[in-house]
Amino acid sequence: MDGTAGHAVGTAHDLTPPGSRRGRRRRRPTGEPPPLPRHLESTGVGWMVAAVGLIALTLLVFMAGRYGRGMSVAVVDNWVVQRLAALRTPGLTSFVRGLSGLIGSLWTVKVLAWTTLIVLVVYKRYRHMIVAIISVQATSLVAIALSAAVRRPRPFGVEIEGVWAGWSMPSRPVTYLSAVSVAMLYSLVPKGRWRQLGKWVATALVALLALARMYLGVDAPVDVLVGAAIGVTIPLLAFRWFTPNEVFPITYRRGRAAHLDVGGARG
């Protein structure tokens, strides 16, 4: 009797699929975090389409058509720059030169970037910090690569009154200011009214820098347009994809640690 029972138990054990014994047990539910609610939104898709389209057109016009379509665009660009240069006066030129140096200086961008990183470290928003660093660096690499591929000279027919270095396309000061501004808005400013207000302020600063550089004869309209598109698009898509507000909200208010109602009779 005992042998028969032992044989029966052993037979049942042998019928168990081998894979179920050796495989790692998985809990139900698995315990894995849910996927992030990634929403690029219509504005994000619009910026992406605009940036990709402008980069493609820039490569097509200024590389494949350097002596055809590229010259036609250069003529229009330089006409705009010459019209702005016709408005120059000694006092206005000094003011615009100072404004361009203040807003678009590399030191200004560095101060804004380091301030953002310090605040993120203090509030332990390491995910936002990593996304900000990578997106801004990616923006810089794209701008440098496009500049080396196109090699567009500075506007001709006007005297250059501002500080410049390297090729004209895209405008690097406009690109860097746009990228750092978007990184600051999406890593430091809570979503809502304050972020919308910050977007208007950032837009005004980038527009002022673009007009100042065109007035000084440093950049052409297409240069600042492409630079702004690249600078806005890459950080915007990165933050909306990797730090959705539903999962990683930005708040500076300290809430209660307890999740139970400890007031009233229970308290």
VEXZABA-785439 format. One record per residue (C-alpha): residue number from 1; residue in three letters; x, y, z. Coordinates in steps of 0.1 Angstrom, whole numbers. Example, Ala and Ser with C-alpha at 12.3 -4.5 7.8 and 13.67 -1.06 7.14 Angstrom:
2
num	residuo	X	Y	Z
1	Ala	123	-45	78
2	Ser	137	-11	71
# end
This chain:
267
num	residuo	X	Y	Z
1	Met	0	0	0
2	Asp	27	24	9
3	Gly	47	16	-22
4	Thr	17	21	-44
5	Ala	9	55	-29
6	Gly	45	66	-32
7	His	45	54	-68
8	Ala	13	73	-75
9	Val	27	105	-60
10	Gly	59	102	-79
11	Thr	40	97	-112
12	Ala	20	128	-106
13	His	51	148	-99
14	Asp	68	135	-131
15	Leu	38	147	-152
16	Thr	45	183	-143
17	Pro	60	202	-173
18	Pro	97	206	-168
19	Gly	96	243	-178
20	Ser	72	251	-150
21	Arg	96	237	-124
22	Arg	127	253	-137
23	Gly	113	287	-148
24	Arg	113	318	-127
25	Arg	80	324	-109
26	Arg	62	355	-120
27	Arg	37	373	-98
28	Arg	2	382	-110
29	Pro	2	410	-115
30	Thr	38	411	-125
31	Gly	47	441	-103
32	Glu	63	459	-133
33	Pro	56	496	-135
34	Pro	30	507	-160
35	Pro	42	523	-192
36	Leu	47	561	-192
37	Pro	17	581	-206
38	Arg	37	596	-234
39	His	19	625	-251
40	Leu	37	647	-276
41	Glu	6	667	-281
42	Ser	-2	687	-313
43	Thr	23	714	-306
44	Gly	51	688	-301
45	Val	42	671	-334
46	Gly	41	705	-351
47	Trp	75	715	-339
48	Met	89	681	-349
49	Val	75	684	-384
50	Ala	88	720	-387
51	Ala	123	712	-375
52	Val	127	681	-397
53	Gly	113	700	-427
54	Leu	135	730	-422
55	Ile	166	708	-417
56	Ala	158	688	-448
57	Leu	152	720	-469
58	Thr	184	735	-456
59	Leu	204	706	-467
60	Leu	187	704	-500
61	Val	189	741	-508
62	Phe	224	750	-494
63	Met	242	718	-503
64	Ala	226	704	-535
65	Gly	218	739	-548
66	Arg	247	759	-535
67	Tyr	249	779	-567
68	Gly	212	778	-576
69	Arg	184	778	-550
70	Gly	209	786	-523
71	Met	219	819	-539
72	Ser	182	828	-544
73	Val	175	823	-507
74	Ala	207	842	-498
75	Val	196	872	-519
76	Val	163	874	-501
77	Asp	180	870	-467
78	Asn	205	897	-474
79	Trp	178	920	-486
80	Val	161	917	-452
81	Val	194	922	-434
82	Gln	202	953	-455
83	Arg	168	968	-447
84	Leu	174	964	-410
85	Ala	209	978	-413
86	Ala	195	1009	-430
87	Leu	178	1017	-396
88	Arg	211	1019	-378
89	Thr	221	1049	-357
90	Pro	251	1051	-334
91	Gly	230	1051	-303
92	Leu	207	1023	-314
93	Thr	236	1002	-326
94	Ser	253	1004	-293
95	Phe	221	995	-275
96	Val	214	965	-297
97	Arg	250	953	-295
98	Gly	247	954	-257
99	Leu	213	936	-258
100	Ser	226	909	-280
101	Gly	257	904	-258
102	Leu	235	902	-227
103	Ile	209	878	-240
104	Gly	229	857	-265
105	Ser	262	855	-247
106	Leu	276	820	-241
107	Trp	281	831	-205
108	Thr	245	839	-201
109	Val	235	805	-214
110	Lys	260	788	-191
111	Val	246	807	-161
112	Leu	211	797	-169
113	Ala	221	761	-175
114	Trp	240	758	-143
115	Thr	213	775	-123
116	Thr	188	750	-137
117	Leu	210	720	-128
118	Ile	216	733	-92
119	Val	179	737	-86
120	Leu	172	702	-99
121	Val	198	687	-77
122	Val	185	706	-46
123	Tyr	149	693	-53
124	Lys	162	659	-63
125	Arg	146	659	-97
126	Tyr	173	637	-112
127	Arg	152	625	-141
128	His	145	660	-152
129	Met	182	668	-148
130	Ile	193	639	-170
131	Val	168	647	-197
132	Ala	178	684	-196
133	Ile	215	676	-200
134	Ile	211	651	-228
135	Ser	186	671	-248
136	Val	207	703	-246
137	Gln	238	684	-256
138	Ala	219	667	-285
139	Thr	207	701	-297
140	Ser	243	714	-297
141	Leu	255	684	-316
142	Val	228	688	-342
143	Ala	236	725	-346
144	Ile	273	718	-350
145	Ala	267	690	-375
146	Leu	243	711	-396
147	Ser	267	740	-396
148	Ala	296	718	-408
149	Ala	274	703	-435
150	Val	260	735	-449
151	Arg	290	759	-443
152	Arg	269	791	-450
153	Pro	288	824	-448
154	Arg	276	855	-429
155	Pro	254	880	-447
156	Phe	271	900	-473
157	Gly	265	936	-484
158	Val	264	950	-448
159	Glu	290	958	-422
160	Ile	289	932	-394
161	Glu	286	951	-361
162	Gly	283	922	-337
163	Val	305	894	-324
164	Trp	305	862	-344
165	Ala	324	829	-349
166	Gly	320	800	-373
167	Trp	294	795	-400
168	Ser	261	813	-401
169	Met	236	784	-404
170	Pro	221	778	-379
171	Ser	224	807	-355
172	Arg	241	790	-325
173	Pro	232	817	-299
174	Val	195	815	-309
175	Thr	197	777	-309
176	Tyr	213	775	-274
177	Leu	191	801	-258
178	Ser	160	784	-272
179	Ala	171	750	-259
180	Val	180	762	-224
181	Ser	148	781	-221
182	Val	127	751	-230
183	Ala	147	729	-206
184	Met	141	755	-178
185	Leu	104	757	-185
186	Tyr	98	719	-185
187	Ser	121	711	-155
188	Leu	115	740	-132
189	Val	81	756	-139
190	Pro	49	738	-129
191	Lys	25	731	-157
192	Gly	-3	756	-161
193	Arg	-5	794	-160
194	Trp	31	800	-149
195	Arg	46	778	-177
196	Gln	24	795	-203
197	Leu	36	828	-191
198	Gly	72	816	-192
199	Lys	67	805	-228
200	Trp	58	840	-238
201	Val	88	854	-219
202	Ala	111	829	-236
203	Thr	96	836	-270
204	Ala	101	874	-265
205	Leu	138	869	-255
206	Val	145	846	-285
207	Ala	128	870	-309
208	Leu	147	900	-295
209	Leu	180	881	-299
210	Ala	171	871	-334
211	Leu	162	907	-344
212	Ala	193	920	-328
213	Arg	216	896	-346
214	Met	199	904	-379
215	Tyr	201	941	-372
216	Leu	238	938	-365
217	Gly	244	919	-397
218	Val	255	887	-379
219	Asp	227	863	-389
220	Ala	202	861	-417
221	Pro	164	853	-412
222	Val	168	817	-422
223	Asp	197	812	-398
224	Val	177	823	-368
225	Leu	145	804	-379
226	Val	163	771	-383
227	Gly	182	777	-350
228	Ala	150	784	-331
229	Ala	133	754	-345
230	Ile	161	730	-335
231	Gly	165	746	-301
232	Val	129	743	-292
233	Thr	120	709	-308
234	Ile	147	686	-293
235	Pro	142	695	-256
236	Leu	104	698	-260
237	Leu	101	663	-274
238	Ala	125	649	-248
239	Phe	107	662	-218
240	Arg	72	653	-231
241	Trp	84	618	-239
242	Phe	105	609	-209
243	Thr	90	632	-181
244	Pro	52	633	-186
245	Asn	36	656	-161
246	Glu	11	629	-150
247	Val	40	608	-136
248	Phe	66	634	-128
249	Pro	48	666	-119
250	Ile	67	697	-109
251	Thr	56	711	-75
252	Tyr	72	730	-47
253	Arg	45	724	-21
254	Arg	51	698	6
255	Gly	21	675	12
256	Arg	12	652	40
257	Ala	32	620	43
258	Ala	2	600	56
259	His	-24	586	31
260	Leu	-51	579	57
261	Asp	-75	604	71
262	Val	-64	609	107
263	Gly	-88	637	115
264	Gly	-121	637	133
265	Ala	-129	608	156
266	Arg	-102	586	142
267	Gly	-76	613	150
# end
